[in-house]
Amino acid sequence: MKLSEFKFDLPEEFLATHPTENRDESRMMVVHRDTGKIEHRVFKDILEYFDDGDVMVVNDTKVFPARLYGNKEKTGAKIEVFLLRELNKDIHLWDVLVDPARKIRVGNKLYFGDSDLVAEVIDNTTSRGRTIKFLFDGSDEEFYKTINDLGETPLPKYIKREAEPEDRERYQTVYAKNVGAVAAPTAGLHFTKEVLKRLEIKGVDVAPLTLHVGLGTFRPVDVEDLTKHKTDSENFRVPAETAEMVNKALDNKKRVCAIGTTTMRALESSVSANNRLKANEGWTDRFIFPPYEFKIANCLITNFHMPESTLLMMAAAFGGYDLIMKAYEEAVKEKYRFFSYGDVMLIL
């Protein structure tokens, strides 16, 4: 398929810049693949679509405050440092993006606030990418506390406002556990503890895996031929208990629902020879677009995505290109809220 086939008109006012007042009161479009029927509900109605023995697979990665602001030595110029991934824990070596990049060269030092945190630029990686080493004398715990105190919630750039205290809680799932993401697995943002409890009472199992979401999630596709697009690798782990729960549901012909495209990528990166889920960990750069045969999940919960995005492509691969593009046309007509803080789609 071609990139241009995923283009549609999205008025800017449909991009959600704040979360809904209550997580579980986002609007939910339900798309039935077997009949093509489209329903308009709210997220807490999710309970009506699942039953005893079904499994929801969630991504329990935890977003850390990855956006820091430092000052360059001598000139004092303000520099944004976006932490991407830790390369070496012992010496606090990190891959980062810097902005404005033209001002930052190898050997430069950056100072952060009134803290004792200083970083030295060790290497260039991409046009805006650098490898930096934090010079910090305290314990690991003190280092991460300093990052936590100084850092801002890494809201996507399309949200043209400052991060607010509320974002620390709302740009995070209620089941977030393993620190390492620089973007939230947004399909999970709609779950509340109450919804999870009611699912548990119904006999629906919630099975966690971890995929640390990177900025590749937002990287635009710049080739018309989708087979030529390469995605960034992201670190993931599928525990044995999750594989067992999922395989039991598949054997019993129950629903296995991937909560989000990141969860789906991890599942599709961990398929055994007999099309069952296997315990696995490593890195995945899997890029899913139509046509694609999914091996594990038979339903998907995902937010409404941007035109020409890899996330829209995966939703179209799962729901069927024609049906999903029709659903998006309806979402625009019905004024659904799009992207990270937006509304949600359940594809059955």
BATOR-271434 format. One record per residue (C-alpha): residue number from 1; x, y, z. Coordinates in Angstrom, 2 decimals. Each point is the difference from the previous one (the first is absolute). Example, Ala and Ser with C-alpha at 12.3 -4.5 7.8 and 13.67 -1.06 7.14 Angstrom:
REM residues 2
pt pos:1	x:12.30	y:-4.50	z:7.80;
pt pos:2	x:1.37	y:3.44	z:-0.66;
REM end
This chain:
REM residues 348
pt pos:1	x:0.00	y:0.00	z:0.00;
pt pos:2	x:0.98	y:3.63	z:-0.49;
pt pos:3	x:0.41	y:2.76	z:2.58;
pt pos:4	x:-2.50	y:2.24	z:-1.81;
pt pos:5	x:-2.76	y:-2.59	z:0.57;
pt pos:6	x:0.06	y:0.95	z:3.71;
pt pos:7	x:-0.58	y:3.70	z:-0.53;
pt pos:8	x:-3.20	y:1.64	z:1.28;
pt pos:9	x:-1.04	y:3.50	z:1.03;
pt pos:10	x:0.20	y:0.53	z:3.74;
pt pos:11	x:-0.95	y:3.45	z:1.32;
pt pos:12	x:2.54	y:1.15	z:2.59;
pt pos:13	x:-2.70	y:0.62	z:2.62;
pt pos:14	x:-0.61	y:-3.77	z:0.19;
pt pos:15	x:3.48	y:-0.56	z:1.49;
pt pos:16	x:-0.55	y:-0.53	z:3.73;
pt pos:17	x:2.33	y:2.23	z:2.03;
pt pos:18	x:-1.43	y:-0.98	z:3.42;
pt pos:19	x:-1.39	y:-3.27	z:1.32;
pt pos:20	x:-3.72	y:-0.47	z:0.68;
pt pos:21	x:-1.07	y:0.77	z:3.58;
pt pos:22	x:-0.41	y:-3.73	z:0.75;
pt pos:23	x:2.17	y:-2.59	z:-1.73;
pt pos:24	x:-2.81	y:-2.47	z:-0.66;
pt pos:25	x:-2.37	y:2.59	z:-1.48;
pt pos:26	x:1.87	y:0.45	z:-3.27;
pt pos:27	x:-2.16	y:-0.77	z:-3.01;
pt pos:28	x:0.47	y:-3.46	z:-1.49;
pt pos:29	x:-0.71	y:-1.02	z:-3.56;
pt pos:30	x:-0.65	y:-3.75	z:-0.31;
pt pos:31	x:0.81	y:-1.47	z:-3.42;
pt pos:32	x:-1.28	y:-3.50	z:-0.83;
pt pos:33	x:2.19	y:-1.65	z:-2.65;
pt pos:34	x:-2.49	y:-2.78	z:-0.73;
pt pos:35	x:-2.98	y:2.26	z:-0.85;
pt pos:36	x:1.59	y:3.42	z:-0.60;
pt pos:37	x:-2.30	y:1.46	z:2.69;
pt pos:38	x:1.27	y:3.12	z:1.82;
pt pos:39	x:-1.30	y:0.93	z:3.47;
pt pos:40	x:0.55	y:3.16	z:2.06;
pt pos:41	x:0.46	y:-0.68	z:3.73;
pt pos:42	x:2.07	y:1.19	z:2.98;
pt pos:43	x:3.03	y:-1.88	z:1.26;
pt pos:44	x:-1.53	y:-1.36	z:3.19;
pt pos:45	x:-2.44	y:-1.96	z:-2.21;
pt pos:46	x:3.01	y:-2.22	z:-0.81;
pt pos:47	x:-1.32	y:-2.49	z:2.56;
pt pos:48	x:-2.87	y:-0.95	z:-2.32;
pt pos:49	x:2.38	y:-1.41	z:-2.60;
pt pos:50	x:2.05	y:-2.37	z:2.16;
pt pos:51	x:-0.76	y:-3.07	z:2.06;
pt pos:52	x:1.36	y:-2.75	z:2.21;
pt pos:53	x:3.25	y:-1.45	z:-1.39;
pt pos:54	x:0.79	y:2.92	z:-2.31;
pt pos:55	x:3.44	y:1.61	z:0.36;
pt pos:56	x:1.06	y:3.62	z:-0.31;
pt pos:57	x:3.73	y:0.41	z:-0.59;
pt pos:58	x:1.32	y:3.32	z:1.33;
pt pos:59	x:3.32	y:1.80	z:-0.34;
pt pos:60	x:1.17	y:0.82	z:3.54;
pt pos:61	x:2.88	y:2.26	z:-1.03;
pt pos:62	x:0.33	y:3.18	z:2.07;
pt pos:63	x:0.72	y:3.41	z:-1.51;
pt pos:64	x:2.80	y:1.93	z:1.66;
pt pos:65	x:0.38	y:3.82	z:-0.13;
pt pos:66	x:2.34	y:-0.13	z:-2.97;
pt pos:67	x:0.03	y:3.68	z:-1.03;
pt pos:68	x:2.71	y:2.01	z:1.79;
pt pos:69	x:1.12	y:3.59	z:-0.46;
pt pos:70	x:3.65	y:0.85	z:0.54;
pt pos:71	x:2.34	y:2.91	z:-0.59;
pt pos:72	x:3.13	y:-0.17	z:-2.10;
pt pos:73	x:3.25	y:0.83	z:1.78;
pt pos:74	x:1.43	y:3.48	z:-0.61;
pt pos:75	x:-2.86	y:1.30	z:-2.19;
pt pos:76	x:-2.89	y:-1.08	z:2.27;
pt pos:77	x:-2.12	y:-0.81	z:-3.08;
pt pos:78	x:-3.13	y:-1.98	z:0.90;
pt pos:79	x:0.07	y:-3.50	z:-1.49;
pt pos:80	x:-2.76	y:-2.63	z:0.00;
pt pos:81	x:1.36	y:-3.49	z:0.69;
pt pos:82	x:-2.42	y:-2.82	z:-0.73;
pt pos:83	x:1.13	y:-3.28	z:1.59;
pt pos:84	x:-0.56	y:-2.92	z:-2.38;
pt pos:85	x:1.69	y:-2.99	z:1.60;
pt pos:86	x:2.61	y:-0.84	z:2.61;
pt pos:87	x:3.02	y:-1.65	z:-1.62;
pt pos:88	x:2.11	y:-0.68	z:3.10;
pt pos:89	x:-1.48	y:0.21	z:3.49;
pt pos:90	x:3.35	y:-0.06	z:1.82;
pt pos:91	x:1.35	y:3.14	z:-1.68;
pt pos:92	x:-3.38	y:1.66	z:-0.75;
pt pos:93	x:0.51	y:-0.09	z:-3.76;
pt pos:94	x:-3.13	y:0.95	z:-2.02;
pt pos:95	x:-1.22	y:0.42	z:-3.56;
pt pos:96	x:-1.80	y:3.34	z:-0.21;
pt pos:97	x:-1.43	y:2.55	z:-2.43;
pt pos:98	x:1.08	y:3.62	z:0.42;
pt pos:99	x:-1.70	y:3.18	z:-1.18;
pt pos:100	x:1.34	y:2.29	z:-1.41;
pt pos:101	x:2.49	y:-2.60	z:-1.25;
pt pos:102	x:2.25	y:2.42	z:-1.88;
pt pos:103	x:1.24	y:1.41	z:3.32;
pt pos:104	x:1.06	y:-3.31	z:1.50;
pt pos:105	x:3.36	y:-1.56	z:-0.87;
pt pos:106	x:2.08	y:-2.86	z:1.38;
pt pos:107	x:1.77	y:1.15	z:3.17;
pt pos:108	x:-2.66	y:2.55	z:1.01;
pt pos:109	x:-1.29	y:-0.11	z:3.56;
pt pos:110	x:-3.62	y:0.62	z:1.03;
pt pos:111	x:-1.18	y:1.07	z:3.46;
pt pos:112	x:-3.48	y:-0.78	z:1.29;
pt pos:113	x:-1.80	y:2.44	z:2.29;
pt pos:114	x:1.41	y:0.57	z:3.48;
pt pos:115	x:0.84	y:-3.68	z:0.36;
pt pos:116	x:3.36	y:-1.75	z:-0.05;
pt pos:117	x:-0.92	y:-1.61	z:-3.33;
pt pos:118	x:2.46	y:0.64	z:-2.83;
pt pos:119	x:0.22	y:-1.80	z:-3.34;
pt pos:120	x:2.82	y:-0.21	z:-2.53;
pt pos:121	x:-0.63	y:-0.59	z:-3.70;
pt pos:122	x:1.98	y:-3.12	z:-1.03;
pt pos:123	x:-1.08	y:-0.64	z:-3.60;
pt pos:124	x:-2.34	y:0.96	z:-2.87;
pt pos:125	x:-2.51	y:-2.66	z:-1.09;
pt pos:126	x:-2.48	y:1.62	z:-2.44;
pt pos:127	x:-0.74	y:3.59	z:-1.01;
pt pos:128	x:-1.60	y:0.75	z:3.38;
pt pos:129	x:1.29	y:-3.06	z:1.83;
pt pos:130	x:2.87	y:0.00	z:2.48;
pt pos:131	x:1.51	y:-2.40	z:2.50;
pt pos:132	x:0.47	y:1.70	z:3.35;
pt pos:133	x:1.53	y:-1.04	z:3.31;
pt pos:134	x:-1.47	y:1.37	z:3.21;
pt pos:135	x:2.67	y:0.96	z:2.54;
pt pos:136	x:-1.68	y:-0.87	z:3.28;
pt pos:137	x:1.57	y:-1.11	z:3.29;
pt pos:138	x:-3.05	y:-1.29	z:1.87;
pt pos:139	x:-1.64	y:-3.43	z:0.07;
pt pos:140	x:-2.16	y:-1.39	z:-2.81;
pt pos:141	x:-3.07	y:0.78	z:2.07;
pt pos:142	x:1.08	y:3.64	z:0.43;
pt pos:143	x:0.77	y:0.27	z:-3.74;
pt pos:144	x:-3.46	y:-1.20	z:-1.07;
pt pos:145	x:-1.66	y:2.19	z:2.64;
pt pos:146	x:1.86	y:3.00	z:-1.43;
pt pos:147	x:-1.16	y:-0.86	z:-3.53;
pt pos:148	x:-3.53	y:-0.47	z:1.34;
pt pos:149	x:0.06	y:3.38	z:1.76;
pt pos:150	x:1.54	y:1.94	z:-2.90;
pt pos:151	x:-1.71	y:-1.73	z:-2.92;
pt pos:152	x:-3.28	y:0.86	z:-1.68;
pt pos:153	x:-2.68	y:-2.42	z:-1.15;
pt pos:154	x:0.95	y:-0.68	z:-3.65;
pt pos:155	x:-3.26	y:1.04	z:-1.63;
pt pos:156	x:0.01	y:-0.41	z:-3.79;
pt pos:157	x:1.06	y:3.12	z:-1.91;
pt pos:158	x:-3.46	y:0.45	z:-1.53;
pt pos:159	x:-1.25	y:1.01	z:3.47;
pt pos:160	x:1.10	y:3.60	z:-0.21;
pt pos:161	x:-0.10	y:0.80	z:3.69;
pt pos:162	x:2.25	y:-0.38	z:3.01;
pt pos:163	x:-0.24	y:-3.27	z:1.92;
pt pos:164	x:-2.20	y:0.48	z:3.09;
pt pos:165	x:0.15	y:-1.81	z:3.37;
pt pos:166	x:-3.14	y:-1.95	z:-0.97;
pt pos:167	x:1.86	y:-1.53	z:-2.98;
pt pos:168	x:2.28	y:-1.96	z:2.35;
pt pos:169	x:-3.00	y:-2.12	z:0.93;
pt pos:170	x:-2.14	y:0.16	z:-3.15;
pt pos:171	x:2.75	y:-0.71	z:-2.57;
pt pos:172	x:0.50	y:-3.34	z:1.75;
pt pos:173	x:-2.13	y:-3.14	z:0.19;
pt pos:174	x:-1.39	y:-1.01	z:3.42;
pt pos:175	x:1.90	y:-3.31	z:-0.33;
pt pos:176	x:3.38	y:1.53	z:-1.03;
pt pos:177	x:2.79	y:-1.87	z:1.77;
pt pos:178	x:3.30	y:-0.35	z:-1.91;
pt pos:179	x:1.76	y:3.33	z:-0.61;
pt pos:180	x:1.43	y:0.53	z:-3.47;
pt pos:181	x:-2.45	y:1.66	z:-2.43;
pt pos:182	x:0.30	y:3.49	z:-1.45;
pt pos:183	x:-3.58	y:-0.12	z:-1.30;
pt pos:184	x:-3.10	y:-1.51	z:1.57;
pt pos:185	x:-1.70	y:-3.10	z:-1.43;
pt pos:186	x:-3.07	y:2.17	z:-0.47;
pt pos:187	x:-2.71	y:-2.65	z:-0.53;
pt pos:188	x:0.50	y:-0.91	z:3.66;
pt pos:189	x:-0.66	y:3.55	z:1.25;
pt pos:190	x:-3.78	y:-0.64	z:-0.01;
pt pos:191	x:0.11	y:-2.76	z:2.62;
pt pos:192	x:-0.84	y:0.80	z:3.62;
pt pos:193	x:0.50	y:-2.20	z:3.05;
pt pos:194	x:-3.79	y:-0.37	z:0.13;
pt pos:195	x:-0.26	y:-1.23	z:-3.62;
pt pos:196	x:2.85	y:-2.47	z:0.63;
pt pos:197	x:-1.75	y:-1.26	z:3.16;
pt pos:198	x:-3.30	y:-0.48	z:-1.84;
pt pos:199	x:1.79	y:-1.91	z:-2.78;
pt pos:200	x:1.60	y:-2.22	z:2.65;
pt pos:201	x:-3.44	y:-0.69	z:1.55;
pt pos:202	x:-1.26	y:-1.04	z:-3.45;
pt pos:203	x:2.89	y:-2.48	z:-0.27;
pt pos:204	x:2.04	y:1.95	z:-2.55;
pt pos:205	x:3.74	y:-0.46	z:0.54;
pt pos:206	x:2.39	y:2.94	z:-0.36;
pt pos:207	x:3.42	y:-1.20	z:-1.17;
pt pos:208	x:2.96	y:2.41	z:0.04;
pt pos:209	x:2.97	y:0.27	z:-2.32;
pt pos:210	x:2.50	y:2.84	z:-0.30;
pt pos:211	x:1.02	y:1.95	z:-3.08;
pt pos:212	x:1.88	y:3.23	z:0.68;
pt pos:213	x:-1.53	y:2.45	z:-2.46;
pt pos:214	x:2.55	y:2.17	z:-1.82;
pt pos:215	x:-0.34	y:3.10	z:-2.14;
pt pos:216	x:-0.15	y:-2.21	z:-3.11;
pt pos:217	x:-3.72	y:-0.20	z:0.80;
pt pos:218	x:-0.31	y:3.58	z:-1.27;
pt pos:219	x:2.59	y:-0.14	z:-2.78;
pt pos:220	x:-1.62	y:0.95	z:-3.31;
pt pos:221	x:0.14	y:-2.38	z:-2.94;
pt pos:222	x:1.84	y:1.78	z:-2.82;
pt pos:223	x:-0.08	y:-2.65	z:-2.74;
pt pos:224	x:-2.98	y:-0.68	z:-2.26;
pt pos:225	x:0.88	y:-3.71	z:-0.23;
pt pos:226	x:-0.74	y:-1.34	z:3.51;
pt pos:227	x:2.30	y:-3.02	z:-0.46;
pt pos:228	x:2.92	y:2.46	z:0.08;
pt pos:229	x:-0.89	y:1.54	z:3.39;
pt pos:230	x:2.12	y:-1.02	z:3.01;
pt pos:231	x:-1.22	y:0.40	z:3.58;
pt pos:232	x:2.09	y:0.56	z:3.12;
pt pos:233	x:0.70	y:-3.00	z:2.23;
pt pos:234	x:-1.75	y:-0.12	z:3.36;
pt pos:235	x:0.83	y:-2.21	z:2.96;
pt pos:236	x:-2.70	y:-2.44	z:1.13;
pt pos:237	x:-0.68	y:-2.96	z:2.29;
pt pos:238	x:-2.81	y:-2.57	z:-0.08;
pt pos:239	x:-0.13	y:-1.93	z:3.34;
pt pos:240	x:-0.70	y:-3.76	z:0.09;
pt pos:241	x:-3.20	y:0.53	z:2.07;
pt pos:242	x:-1.41	y:2.32	z:-2.68;
pt pos:243	x:0.80	y:-2.51	z:-2.75;
pt pos:244	x:-1.80	y:-2.72	z:1.99;
pt pos:245	x:-3.11	y:2.15	z:0.55;
pt pos:246	x:-0.18	y:1.03	z:-3.65;
pt pos:247	x:0.54	y:-3.53	z:-1.34;
pt pos:248	x:-2.68	y:-1.40	z:2.30;
pt pos:249	x:-2.47	y:2.59	z:-1.33;
pt pos:250	x:0.95	y:-0.80	z:-3.61;
pt pos:251	x:-0.42	y:-3.74	z:0.63;
pt pos:252	x:-3.46	y:0.70	z:1.46;
pt pos:253	x:-0.93	y:2.25	z:-2.96;
pt pos:254	x:-0.35	y:3.05	z:2.26;
pt pos:255	x:0.78	y:3.64	z:-0.72;
pt pos:256	x:3.62	y:1.13	z:0.26;
pt pos:257	x:-0.01	y:3.79	z:-0.15;
pt pos:258	x:3.17	y:2.01	z:-0.55;
pt pos:259	x:-0.24	y:3.29	z:1.88;
pt pos:260	x:1.81	y:2.27	z:-2.42;
pt pos:261	x:2.27	y:-0.26	z:-3.00;
pt pos:262	x:3.10	y:-0.34	z:2.21;
pt pos:263	x:-1.49	y:-3.10	z:1.64;
pt pos:264	x:-0.86	y:-1.39	z:-3.44;
pt pos:265	x:3.59	y:0.51	z:-1.21;
pt pos:266	x:1.36	y:-1.92	z:2.99;
pt pos:267	x:-2.51	y:-2.83	z:-0.52;
pt pos:268	x:0.80	y:-0.30	z:-3.71;
pt pos:269	x:3.72	y:-0.04	z:0.84;
pt pos:270	x:-0.47	y:-3.03	z:2.28;
pt pos:271	x:-1.83	y:-2.61	z:-2.08;
pt pos:272	x:0.95	y:-3.68	z:0.30;
pt pos:273	x:0.15	y:-2.47	z:-2.91;
pt pos:274	x:-3.55	y:-1.19	z:0.76;
pt pos:275	x:-1.43	y:3.56	z:0.07;
pt pos:276	x:-0.09	y:0.31	z:3.77;
pt pos:277	x:1.56	y:2.66	z:2.23;
pt pos:278	x:3.43	y:-0.76	z:1.44;
pt pos:279	x:1.85	y:1.62	z:2.90;
pt pos:280	x:2.55	y:2.31	z:-1.59;
pt pos:281	x:2.12	y:3.09	z:0.50;
pt pos:282	x:2.17	y:2.13	z:-2.22;
pt pos:283	x:-0.42	y:2.76	z:-2.56;
pt pos:284	x:-2.61	y:0.31	z:-2.72;
pt pos:285	x:-0.16	y:2.24	z:-3.07;
pt pos:286	x:-3.08	y:-1.71	z:-1.44;
pt pos:287	x:-1.99	y:2.27	z:-2.30;
pt pos:288	x:-3.55	y:-1.25	z:-0.66;
pt pos:289	x:-2.05	y:1.30	z:-2.94;
pt pos:290	x:-2.62	y:-1.57	z:-2.31;
pt pos:291	x:-0.18	y:-2.74	z:-1.04;
pt pos:292	x:1.12	y:-1.85	z:3.14;
pt pos:293	x:-1.15	y:-3.19	z:1.69;
pt pos:294	x:-0.16	y:0.42	z:3.78;
pt pos:295	x:0.91	y:-3.14	z:1.96;
pt pos:296	x:-0.97	y:0.70	z:3.63;
pt pos:297	x:-2.50	y:2.76	z:0.79;
pt pos:298	x:-3.52	y:-0.17	z:-1.43;
pt pos:299	x:-1.10	y:3.44	z:1.17;
pt pos:300	x:1.73	y:3.36	z:0.44;
pt pos:301	x:-0.56	y:3.14	z:2.07;
pt pos:302	x:1.79	y:3.01	z:-1.46;
pt pos:303	x:-0.28	y:3.79	z:-0.02;
pt pos:304	x:-0.81	y:2.07	z:-3.09;
pt pos:305	x:3.24	y:0.66	z:-1.85;
pt pos:306	x:1.47	y:2.64	z:-2.28;
pt pos:307	x:-0.23	y:-0.18	z:-3.80;
pt pos:308	x:2.84	y:-2.00	z:-1.62;
pt pos:309	x:1.22	y:-1.31	z:3.39;
pt pos:310	x:1.34	y:-3.53	z:0.59;
pt pos:311	x:-2.63	y:-0.39	z:2.73;
pt pos:312	x:-2.86	y:0.64	z:-2.43;
pt pos:313	x:1.62	y:-2.52	z:-2.36;
pt pos:314	x:-0.02	y:-2.69	z:2.68;
pt pos:315	x:-3.65	y:0.71	z:0.86;
pt pos:316	x:-0.85	y:-0.29	z:-3.71;
pt pos:317	x:1.94	y:-3.26	z:-0.26;
pt pos:318	x:-2.03	y:-1.40	z:2.91;
pt pos:319	x:-3.46	y:1.36	z:-0.79;
pt pos:320	x:0.24	y:-0.06	z:-3.79;
pt pos:321	x:1.08	y:3.05	z:-2.01;
pt pos:322	x:-3.41	y:0.94	z:-1.43;
pt pos:323	x:-1.88	y:-0.42	z:3.29;
pt pos:324	x:2.52	y:1.94	z:2.09;
pt pos:325	x:0.25	y:2.89	z:-2.46;
pt pos:326	x:-3.82	y:0.14	z:-0.04;
pt pos:327	x:0.02	y:0.00	z:3.83;
pt pos:328	x:2.51	y:2.88	z:0.00;
pt pos:329	x:-2.22	y:1.95	z:-2.40;
pt pos:330	x:-2.84	y:-0.51	z:2.47;
pt pos:331	x:2.23	y:0.97	z:2.95;
pt pos:332	x:0.77	y:3.36	z:-1.65;
pt pos:333	x:-3.69	y:0.53	z:-0.82;
pt pos:334	x:-0.99	y:-0.84	z:3.61;
pt pos:335	x:2.77	y:2.23	z:1.42;
pt pos:336	x:1.93	y:-2.69	z:1.88;
pt pos:337	x:3.15	y:1.16	z:1.80;
pt pos:338	x:3.26	y:-1.23	z:-1.56;
pt pos:339	x:3.45	y:-1.14	z:1.11;
pt pos:340	x:1.64	y:-0.46	z:3.42;
pt pos:341	x:-2.65	y:1.61	z:2.24;
pt pos:342	x:-2.82	y:-0.79	z:-2.43;
pt pos:343	x:-2.82	y:-2.53	z:-0.29;
pt pos:344	x:0.27	y:-3.72	z:-0.66;
pt pos:345	x:-1.00	y:-2.69	z:-2.49;
pt pos:346	x:-0.83	y:-3.62	z:0.80;
pt pos:347	x:0.44	y:-2.27	z:-3.03;
pt pos:348	x:-1.74	y:-3.36	z:0.46;
REM end
